[in-house]
Amino acid sequence: MSRYWSDIVHRLTPYVPGEQPVIAHPVKLNTNENPYPPSPRVREAIQQELGDAGESLRSYPDPTARKLRETVAAYHGIRPEQVFAGNGSDEVLALTFQALLKHDKPLLFPDITYSFYPTYARLFEVDYRTIALDDSFAIHVDDYTAPNGGVLFPNPNAPTGRPLPLADIERLVAKNTESVVVIDEAYVDFGAESAVTLIDRYPNLLVIHTVSKSRSLAGMRVGFAFGNPELIDALNRVKDSFNSYPLDRLAQVAAIAAYEDDAWFRDTCTKVIASRERLAAGLTALGFEVVPSAANLLFARHEGYDAATLVARLREKEIFVRHFKAARIDQHLRISIGTDAECDILLDALRDIFSAYVG
Ligand SMILES: *Cc1c(COP(=O)(O)O)cnc(C)c1O
């Protein structure tokens, strides 16, 4: 606290990202990073952009990331004017709150969802109301009919991994014509249906993607919004009132290379999905209740063991998983999908902890 702080800083509750441990070889299953490296073409593209002496870094990057937007538009069969590129999808979300979700009526999002949403709402002074998920953590789109200044949720949802069928999203978007529906598809490539195919038909739909999870590029900070050119224009106006160059040169070429190597991308997703099903079976065999997931994470609880205690015991073994001290989910663990070897280390550690457990 300081008297120099602005009012808004006094009132903030900042988002707390998962721990980035500084030890040599953690089993890191707490921030939904991809366990596999990006396409080798990414490294080549970065080296080529850099040149022998790094001379390209003298000059500013393309402020509109034109080539990247063209590449991603072609990938999805849409037009570059329907694509916005930003510094990670968190930044794209922040710009979306300011450009499209701040209105007289409250923004609606689920009570259990990506915990950055309420943080942004407070930072940008966006009034919001939460809508309860059902007891199996499912979203029911017919619960989102109140007059609103926007609707926002991830598909699959975070931190549960539970997907929603595309038909439900289309029904919501078709009904909710007075405000923008934002679908955050950070995990869509691991088994859910993308709503990008709907943007030509619905001018009130904005879909958000990231290269952080399925394309193994969390370290580059690249995210996108897809939607009607009028929505994209709003994002560009806010961006150009804040930071004209959100994507550096290396991030732009890296992301282009990642989209150009589709075989690598699909192979990586296939491996993660197979490991997810294998880990889900392993956890179930240990007595966990596992939420059906279409993401690169599992959300699971065990009746017999306190979640916070499990997290602490795993941490002693240098295994990191995520736990949220929030209503309804404080007995759940969120476990990112690692390699099969990492998942086995986790299962063995849980078996050890259970056999020695004193609550
Ligand atoms: C990881 C995640 C993001 C943020 O992704 P970045 O592109 O790395 O900023 C956004 N939304 C959800 C639901 C996420 O899980």
The ligand as an SDF file (V2000), in Angstrom:
LIG
                    3D

 15 15  0  0  0  0  0  0  0  0999 V2000
   -4.0460  -20.0800  -21.1260 C   0  0  0  0  0  0  0  0  0  0  0  0
   -5.3280  -19.3480  -21.3140 C   0  0  0  0  0  0  0  0  0  0  0  0
   -5.3510  -18.0630  -21.8380 C   0  0  0  0  0  0  0  0  0  0  0  0
   -4.1110  -17.2410  -22.0340 C   0  0  0  0  0  0  0  0  0  0  0  0
   -3.3360  -17.6020  -23.0680 O   0  0  0  0  0  0  0  0  0  0  0  0
   -2.0980  -16.7190  -23.5200 P   0  0  0  0  0  0  0  0  0  0  0  0
   -2.2690  -16.6590  -24.9880 O   0  0  0  0  0  0  0  0  0  0  0  0
   -0.8930  -17.4800  -23.0900 O   0  0  0  0  0  0  0  0  0  0  0  0
   -2.1850  -15.3570  -22.8940 O   0  0  0  0  0  0  0  0  0  0  0  0
   -6.5750  -17.4690  -22.0910 C   0  0  0  0  0  0  0  0  0  0  0  0
   -7.7230  -18.1000  -21.7890 N   0  0  0  0  0  0  0  0  0  0  0  0
   -7.7370  -19.3190  -21.2470 C   0  0  0  0  0  0  0  0  0  0  0  0
   -9.0400  -19.9650  -20.9250 C   0  0  0  0  0  0  0  0  0  0  0  0
   -6.5390  -19.9640  -20.9850 C   0  0  0  0  0  0  0  0  0  0  0  0
   -6.5460  -21.1540  -20.4000 O   0  0  0  0  0  0  0  0  0  0  0  0
  1  2  1  0
  2  3  1  0
  2 14  2  0
  3  4  1  0
  3 10  2  0
  4  5  1  0
  5  6  1  0
  6  7  2  0
  6  8  1  0
  6  9  1  0
 10 11  1  0
 11 12  2  0
 12 13  1  0
 12 14  1  0
 14 15  1  0
M  END
$$$$
